[in-house]
Amino acid sequence: MRRQGVVMLLAVARALRPVARSTRPKLRPKSTVAEAESRFITGHPDCNVTPYIANLVGRDLHKKSAHPLGIIKDRIEAYFEGLETSYDVFDGEDPVVTTTQCFDDLNIPPEHPGRSKSDTYYLTDTELLRTHTSAHQSQHLRQGHEAFLCTGDVYRRDEIDASHFPAFHQMEGVKLFSEAEMNGRTDFSDKEAWLASPECDIVGKDLKATLEGLIKYVFDDPDLQTRWRDDYFPFTEPSFELDVFYQDEWLEVLGCGVIHADVLDRCGLASRRGWAFGLGLERLAMVLFAIPDIRLFWTDDERFHKQFKEGTVSTFKPYSKYPPVFKDIAFWCPESYVENDFNELARSIGGELIERVENIDTFTNPKTGKTSNCYRITYRSMDRSLTDVEINALQDSLRDEAASALSVELR
């Protein structure tokens, strides 16, 4: 597998250089909020990055060889290293990208909900924390890379529960096909003819065979049962989801597809065709290591870290289960209310002490038309017992900030 030299991120004004990887790069130190604020909390009117989120950037969990995420990443890279095609490997790109990289290059229109400030962390009106590693796909294609893997941390404002966290890790994979592999065909201007062509079928079959092999390798089970489902992504056509049957249930493990013609056209590659996939490292690691809560990946507790070693998939053994503290909050919502904004507010105040935010009741007054939501906040530390005093203080802050920042009317 070729290890890439220094690659400049062309489209990002404050770009960093990816790390040349003949050896594993040194880990970046954990950022402090004060350090992060100078770059990620910009003061721009559209900036919605909180100190809590800024302090997650640069942790580079995927580069730690004895961390579950690093173990999964290394296993995936080992599979691709054994294939006939040589894949370039990137895992050090700057998480700050442009709206062009993250959305426009990938056929994601301005009105798409994923571009809203309720879903995405913006630094300015044109810069953001990447929401997927696909944000680097067009960049690498324009630079001439025809087969590559790209891994990194991504950020999304989302619900709060055991399987969702505002920062997580993805791997993107891309492969282009040669003119010979496309039977000498270079004219793909007729979209419908391309989708119905045997060449499109060649790309799709190679994609599915490659990814079925990958998942069986990662799960260390050559007889693992898989199934394909048709899906939709703006940047691939056709698009698919891959599921595996594991521990008596079907699990979705990745999305993929034939790269959309418009994406390739924007890269100056109208005469080429290929495939792309994306997968979440946390999703695979939670299944394979039996890790019950996504917050555990971010803990500094040695009782977690000492259970894992490089190159080995092992079952996580819970070292404690501290009692939860439940607090409810109810309020009348303004017309502009978006639930993700409340989740983000709760996260910014309670951080990783909040295990779950659940809407337990919604009521609309038939006379006024106003809607009230009641949320149950579950506070639980992964490392210690919580006190009523500290949780009451957090809950009071949440009530005050919700009324002020979200213009809700507390009940």
N, C-alpha and C positions, 0 to 999 in steps of 0.2 A: 504494500500500500504506500503510495507516495505521500510524503509529509511535506506540506507546503511551506514555502518561505514567507517572507513578510508580504502581506497583501493590504493595500490601502483601501479603506472604505470610501469609495468615490463620492457617494451621495450624502454623506453626513458631515456637517460643518465641523463638529467637534470630534471627529473620528479618532479612534485608537487603532494601533496596528495589531492584527492578529499575531499570535505567538507562533514562531517556527517550532515544529514539534518533531525533532529527532529524539528528544527525551521528554518526559512529562514536565510541563512548565511549573515553575514555582507558584504556590498559591498566593493570591492577593490577601493582604490582611483584611480582617473585618472592618468595614467602614464605621466611623462614628457618625452620629447624626450631624454634629457640627461640620465635619468634613464634607458630608454628602449634601448639606444644604446649599453650599456654594455652587453646586452644579445642578442638582435635581430640583431644588426648590428655588425657582428662578425669579419669583415676583411678577411674572407675566400674568395678565388677567385670566388666561386660560390654564394656568398651572394648577393642577389638583393633586400633585404628589405630596403626601404627608411625610413628616419626619420618620414615622414608623416604616413606610415603604422605602424611603430613601436609604434607611439603614440596612435593608435587605440586599441592596445592590452590591455586587462584588464579593458575595460569600463564596461563589464558585463551588458549590457542593458537588457538581458533576465532575470536577477535576480531582476529587479526593478518592484515591484508589481503594481505600478501605471503607468508604461510605456506600450504603446501598445504591445510591444513584450513580456513583462512579463505577461500582461493580457492574451494574446493568449496562451503562454506556460502554465500558470496556468489552463486555461480552458481545454487544452488537457490532462494535468495530472489528472484533476478532472474526466474526462471521463474514463480514464484507471483505476482510483482508484475505480470506480463503477463496474468494470468487475469482473468476478469470478476469473480469473487468477491474481495473485499478481505480480506487476511489480516493480522492483528495479528502483530507480531514481538517475541519475547522471547528475550534471550540473556544475562541477568544475574541469574537467580534464584540464591538461596543453595543450594549443593550439600548442605547439611545439611537433611534432611527427617525427618518422623516415620514410624513404621511404618504409621500410618493412611494417609498420603499415598502411600507407596511400595508398600504391599501391600494393606491392607484395602479401600481405595477401589477397587482394581483386581481384586477377586475372587481375590486370592492368599492362600490359607488359611494358618493358622499352621504346619501341618506341611509346607508346600512347602519343598523343599531350598534354594531360592533365599533363604530367610529365615534359614538357619543361619549361625552365626558362622564356619563354614568357607568360606562363599561371600560374605558381606557384611561391610562394615566398620561396626561399631557404635561410637557415642560413649557411649550409655547403653542401657538396655533398650528405650527408645522412640524414640531418635534415631539416625540413621545417615547415612553418605554415600550419596546416591542411587545406585541401581543402574541406573536408566534415567530418561530425561527424562519418561517417562509419569507420573512421580511428581507432576508439576505439572498434569496434564490436568484432574483434577476441580477443583482450585483455580481454574483459569482459567474453566472452565465455570460454576462457581458465581458467579464475578465478572461473568458476562454476556458473555464473549467467545465468539462463535459460529464463528469461523474464525481459526485462529492457527497459527504456527510457534514452536517452543520449542527452543532449542539450548543445550547445556551439557556440561560434563565429568561423567562418571559413573565409578563405582568398583566393581570386583568382584575378589575373590580368585579367581585362575584359574591355569591351567597356564602354564608359561614356555616360549615359543618365539618364532619370528620374527613371528608374527601375533597374539600375545596380550600384553597389558600391563595392569597393575592399574588404570590410569586411561586412559580413552578418551573419545570425544566422540560424542554422539548428537543427532539432530534428530527432534522429534516434530511431527506435523502433524495438525490436527483440523478438521473441517468439519461443522456442523449444517445440516439442511435445514429450510426453512420449511414451514408448514402447507400452503401452496399447492403446493409441490413434492412433498408427500406426498399429493396429491389430496384435500386437506381432511381427511385422517385424523389424529386425535389420540389415539385409544384403541388402545393397543398391549398391553393387559393379557393377551391370549391369545398366549403366546410362540410356540407352534407355528404359529398362524395368521400371526403377523408374519413368521416366517422363510420361510414359503411364499408371502408376499404379493408382488404386483407392486411395492409400495413398497420392500420390502427389496431387490428386484432393481434398482430405480432407484438406490438408494444404492450397491450393489455395482458397478454398471456405471460410475457416475460416478467412483468411487474408482479403478477399474482404468484408465479412460481418462485420468484426471488423472496417475496415477503412471507410466503408459507414456509419456505426454508428457514428464514430468519426467526420466525416465531417458534418453530420446532427446536431450533438451536438454542434460543434464549430459555425456553422452558425445559430444555434437556429431555425432550420426549419426541422421538421420531414418529410416534403413532398418535400424536396430539390431533384431536378432531378439530377441524376448522370449517368455517363457512363464510361465503361472501355475500354482501348485500349491496345493491345499487344505492348510491347516495348522491348528494349535490354539494359541490364546492365551487365558488366562483372562478377558481384558478385551475381547475382540472375538468376535462370533459372527454370521455365519461369518468365518473367518480365512483369510488367503492369504499365500503367499510369491511374490515376483517374482524371476525369474532372467533374465539376459541372456546371449546367446552372444557372447563376446568373445575374440578371439585363439584361436579354435578350441576353446573350452571353455565350458560353462555355468557361470555364476557367480551365486550368490545375492546379491542386493543389498539387499533390504528385506523387512520383514514388515508386515502391515496387516490391516484388517478393518472390518466394521460394528461400531460401538461397542455393547458388551453392554448389554442393557436394564437390568441391575442397576446398572451403573456410572452410567447416566443417572438412574435412580431416586434414587440416593444424592445426586445433585446437584440434586434437585428438578426434574428435566427428564423426567419420565415420559412427557410428551406429545410429546417430540421424538426425532428419530433422526438419525444421522450416521455419519461414518467417521473412522478414525484410522490413522496409519502411523508407523513408526519406522525410522530408518536410521542406520548407523554411518558417520561421516565418514572414519575411518581406512580402512575397507574400500574405499570408493570412491577415496580418494586413493592408496592403495597400488597399485590397479589402473591408474588414469589417469596417475599420475606415475611408475609403475614403481619404486616404493620398496620395497626387498626386506626391510627390517626395521623393525618398528613402533617400535623404540627411537629411530630417527632423527628422528621427529617432535619428540622432546624434547631433542635435542642443541642446544648453544649454538655449535657449530662453524660458522664463517662459510663453510666450504667447502660446507656443506649449504645454508645460507640464501641465499647469493648466487646460487644457481641459479634462484630463483623470483621472479616479480614479480606484482603485483596483476592479477587478471583473466585470467591466462594459464596454461594447462595445458601443461607441458613435461615431457619425459622426464628423469628424474634420472640423472645421470652419477656412478657410484661414484668417489669420490676416493681410496679406499684400501681394502685388505682385509687387516687385521692378522691374524696367525696365532692360532688358537684354542689354549687350554690345557685339556686334559681331566683331570678328577679324578672318581674313583668313590667312592661311599659305600654301604655295605651295613649293614643292621640288621634285627633281629627286631622285629616290630611288635606293640604291645599291641592288645587288642580294640577300643579306642577310636580307633585310628589312622585319620586321614583324609588322603589324599594332598595335598589343597589346603593343609593346615596345614604340611606340609613345604615345599611350593612357596613359601608366604608367608614361612616362616622363611629359606629360601635368598634370597629377594628382599630381605628386611630386612637381611641380612648382606652380600650381594654387589651389591645394587642393579643398576644397568644394565650392570655388568660380566658378569652372567650372561646368556648368549645363549639357553641351553636347559637344561632339566632333563628327562631321559629315563629312564623305567623300563626298564632293559635286561634285568632278570631278576627273576622272582618264583618263590619256592620255598616249598612248604608241607611241613613235616616230617610224614610219615604217622604217626609215633609220638606226638609231642607236640601235633600240630595247630597249631603255631606257624607263622606266615608271615614269610618274609624277603623284603625288597625290596632290589634293588641299583640305584642311580641313577647315571647319568653326567651330571656337571655340565660344561657347556661354557662356559668363561670366554672372552670376547672383547670388547675395547674397540672402540668405533666410531672412536676418535680416536688411539690410540697402541698400542704393543706392551706387553704385560704381562710382568712379571718373575716368576720362580719363587718368589722370596721373598714377594712380596705375595699371590700366589695360594695358596701353602702356608699363609700366615697366615689367609686367608679360609676355606680348607677346614678348618683346625683349629678355627676358631671355629664353623663349621657343625656339625662333629662334636660338639663340646662342647655346643652349644645344642640340638641334636637329642636328645641323651641326656637333657638336663636338662628342656627344655620339652615334649618329646613323649613322654618316658618310653620311648624305644626302647632296645634293647640292641644296641650296636655290635658288628660282626663284624670 
